[in-house]
């Protein structure tokens, strides 16, 4: 089960990107705009899922990784 905050964060980010998505979708054929919009949102959600689920390394883990 995914944490609730991830769903809220994803929804917030999608809302922030909505105008950019609409802008770029207008460059396509009218019949395909809705499909393209949904596909773009799906790709954004997939990427955000992986980014939000990644554990942020602690300072010491990060420095140890750099020094290797």
C-alpha positions as CSV (number, residue, x, y, z in Angstrom):
1,X,0.0,0.0,0.0
2,X,1.4,3.4,-1.0
3,X,1.6,6.2,1.6
4,X,-1.3,8.7,1.4
5,X,1.1,11.6,1.2
6,X,2.5,10.4,-2.1
7,X,-0.9,10.5,-3.7
8,X,-1.5,14.0,-2.4
9,X,2.0,15.1,-3.6
10,X,1.4,13.6,-7.0
11,X,-2.0,15.3,-7.3
12,X,-0.5,18.6,-6.3
13,X,2.3,18.3,-8.9
14,X,-0.1,17.2,-11.6
15,X,-2.2,20.3,-10.8
16,X,0.8,22.5,-11.1
17,X,1.7,20.9,-14.5
18,X,-1.8,21.0,-15.9
19,X,-1.4,24.3,-17.8
20,X,1.9,23.1,-19.4
21,X,0.3,19.8,-20.4
22,X,-2.7,21.6,-22.0
23,X,-0.2,24.0,-23.9
24,X,1.7,21.1,-25.4
25,X,-1.4,19.0,-26.2
26,X,-2.7,21.8,-28.3
27,X,0.1,21.2,-30.8
28,X,-1.5,17.8,-31.7
29,X,-4.5,16.7,-33.7
30,X,-7.8,17.5,-32.1
31,X,-8.9,13.8,-32.0
32,X,-5.7,12.8,-30.1
33,X,-5.5,15.5,-27.5
34,X,-7.3,13.7,-24.7
35,X,-5.4,10.5,-25.2
36,X,-2.1,12.4,-25.3
37,X,-3.0,14.3,-22.1
38,X,-3.9,11.1,-20.3
39,X,-0.7,9.5,-21.5
40,X,1.4,12.4,-20.4
41,X,-0.2,12.3,-16.9
42,X,0.3,8.6,-16.7
43,X,4.1,9.0,-17.5
44,X,4.4,11.8,-14.9
45,X,2.7,9.7,-12.3
46,X,4.9,6.7,-13.0
47,X,8.1,8.8,-12.7
48,X,6.9,10.6,-9.6
49,X,6.0,7.2,-8.0
50,X,9.6,6.1,-8.4
51,X,11.1,9.4,-7.3
52,X,8.9,9.8,-4.2
53,X,9.5,6.2,-3.1
54,X,13.2,6.5,-3.2
55,X,14.8,6.7,0.2
56,X,16.9,9.9,0.7
57,X,20.4,8.9,1.9
58,X,21.6,10.3,5.2
59,X,24.5,12.7,5.2
60,X,27.0,10.0,6.1
61,X,25.6,7.5,3.6
62,X,25.9,10.2,0.9
63,X,29.5,11.2,1.8
64,X,30.5,7.5,2.0
65,X,29.1,6.9,-1.4
66,X,31.0,9.9,-2.9
67,X,34.3,8.8,-1.3
68,X,34.1,5.3,-2.7
